[in-house]
Amino acid sequence: SGDIILKLVNAGKQQKQAKVDLTRFGKFKPDAEKTELSGSADAANSFQKPQTVIPEKSLIEVSKNFTYTLTPMSLSVIRIKTL
């Protein structure tokens, strides 16, 4: 697809700041799709509670250099469309 895909993990219990440097890449759109999965360390889906941990999608603004705040206990996937 040619997209830039960032996968960021925060296994800690506190927010973390990640500095992202995309200067090595060509042109890309400034809006990106973020999919985040988060919850407590022992959170799990079950037949009784199938929606305990669900991915949340949103749009975020990105640039050649930006700081991203990682939610505690989370996996974030950011898809950036290239031009």
N, C-alpha and C positions, 0 to 999 in steps of 0.2 A: 504493500500500500504506500510505502514511502513515508509514512507517518513517523513521528518521533514518539516513542512510548517510554514514559518514566514509571518505574515501580519503586515506591518508597515505603519503608516499613518502620514503625515505631513500636517496639516491644516493651517500652517503658510505661510507667504510670503517670508521667508528666508530659505536657506538650513539648515538642522539640521543633527547632527551627532548622530548616535545610536550605542551604544556599545552592541555587541551581544556575549553572553556567552553560548556556546553549550557543555560545559565540562560535563554536566549530561547525555549526549547522548553517545551512542556507536559509532562505526566506521561509517563514511559516506564518500562519494566521495567529493573531494575538489572543483569540479565544480558544480555550481547550476544554475537552470533556474530561471531567474527573469522576472516577468511580471509587468510592471508599467503603471499606468493610471495617467495622470497629465494634468493640464490646469488651466485656471483662474477659480475663484469661480463661475462665472456666465456662464461658457462654457457649451454648451449642443449640442447634435446632433439633427438634424432636417431632414425632407425629402429633403430640399434644400441643407443642408450641413451635410451629414451623417458621414463624417470623421473628424469632429471637435475634438472629444475626442475618441482616439483609443488606445487599449493596445499595448505596445511595448515590445517585448520579446528580451532577450539577455542572455548570459552566464556570470556569475561572479565567482570569486574565493572566497571560504569560508574556514574557519579553526575553531578550537575549540573556539578561541576568535578573533573577528575581529570588525572593525568599518565600519559602512555602512553610506553613505551620502544620506540623503533623499532629493529629489527634492522638491522645494516649491509646495504646493497644490497637493499632490500626494498620491496615494495608491500603495504600492509595495508588491507583493507576491513573496516570494523566496521559491522554492521547492528544498530541499536537499535530494538526494537519499542516503538511508542507505545501508550498506553492510551486 
